[in-house]
Amino acid sequence: MATFAKKLVVPVLAVAALLLAGRTRLHPPKTPLRVHPHFDHTAVITGTFATPQAVTKRCLACHPDAAHVTRTAHFTWLGAEVAIPGHPGTHKIGKKNLINNFCIATVGNEKSCTKCHAGYGWVDQTFDFSKAENVDCLVCHERGSGYVKGPGGMPTPGVDLVAAARSVGTPRRENCLTCHAYGGGGQAVKHGDLDSSLEHPPADEDVHMGRHGFLCVDCHVAPDHEIRGRSFSVSVEDAHEVSCAGCHADHHHKDARVEGHLRSVACQTCHIPTFARAIATKKDWDWSKAGDPTRKDDPHHYLKIKGEFVYEQDVVPEYRWFNRTVDRYLLGDKIDPDAVTVLNPPRGSIDDPKARIWPFKVHHARQPYDAQHRYLLAPVTGGAGGYWTTFDWPSAFAKAEKTAGLPFSGQYGFAQTDMYWPLSHMVVPSQKALGCTDCHGPRGRFDWKALGYTGDPIQIGGRP
């Protein structure tokens, strides 16, 4: 009974009223929107640049403190030392050394993956992260339209470095979305709540950006270029988190019954009723189907180099208890190939006072594993000798032995994996948030038993 009282979604005595209660609104924030001054660099950027590194050196001449970027996770693709359940000691993890169920792994594929790196020249494991001139200032700060990065993070041929440097200013949404909307090899592949529709969204798509004009950096502030926020695809804890309460801590729902939900339900659950509303997001990726020369390439259904896909639009999230920490699969961890391996299972339960019911995009995949060693493999896909050139899995696994440090037995198969992506963008106006019957009643979207209840908790028998 104590657990039920702690995690009860609403007071039982208010059951009947809840089904009739309308949607309520938060009181509007009292703090005005921030203004981002823009300094015109046209007069101070003169001459020409032989290399993009020369642009960075020019930036550092006036902004020497910006060299701190070399120590940030955005540049190193590694976080701080953290403890990971089931693994002794502490670990520095990040995009640099983790496996995922999209493009699988950066290790061994740096030249391809670092098109989205905030740096220049990362093509293999010899890249020097200590050199400040290797930082790409332009990818975050240029405000033109002609700056495009290619393999190794180098600007593509024809990019006008002088024009790009003269355009710099506060990062726009377009700067952030260049990588975060297209990560994983295409539009809306990874995130279900980040795509190019957020460059200039209507209010119904995202109320913060569309109605109030927020930039990404209004929430993801970056003191000393340490950008606040957490991607739980590469992190296991919530240090430097960005949360709704950061702005809305002093604001409350006018209806006390709705306010009572905050003990058990994340803000995002009601205020992000669906995701991928404007642009479809990838929900399933089957690498086992790659390499078929008889199938026609179609980026939303099949690519010979990557396999078979399923995309969905205007998707209802899946819901789990989440205390803003996750477990994490590390390279070399054993798997059960007959079960689903969840690479970043959310932590939290109905008994966890820090957990809330949270909305997720869940991405499903079939990806290669070593049938003898029983661990997931990190093949070399791009470049000479990679799978995208040879379409030969064994040689791609063998080529990865040195970079990934995983011996290949010569036997392989494809295992089912899942990844969880908590949703925090695409917040709708309050009048479009979920109402009572969206979750409660015969057509409610929650699987109450999976969440630890015996049924809908507004019913008398709905107790865990």
DAHU-V909195 format. One line per field, one symbol per residue. burial: # if it has 9 or more other ideal C-beta (glycine too) atoms within 8 Angstrom, else .. Layout:
burial=???
This chain:
burial=..##.#####.#.##..##.#.##................#...#...#..#########.....#####.########..#.#......####.############################...#.#..###########....#.#######...#.###########.#.##########...###########..#.#.######...#######.#..######.#####....##.....#....#...#####..##############.#########.##...........###.##.#.###.#.#.#####.#######...#.#...####.###.#.#..#################..########.#.###...#.#####.###.##.#.##..#.##########.######..##.#####...#.#.#..###.####...#..
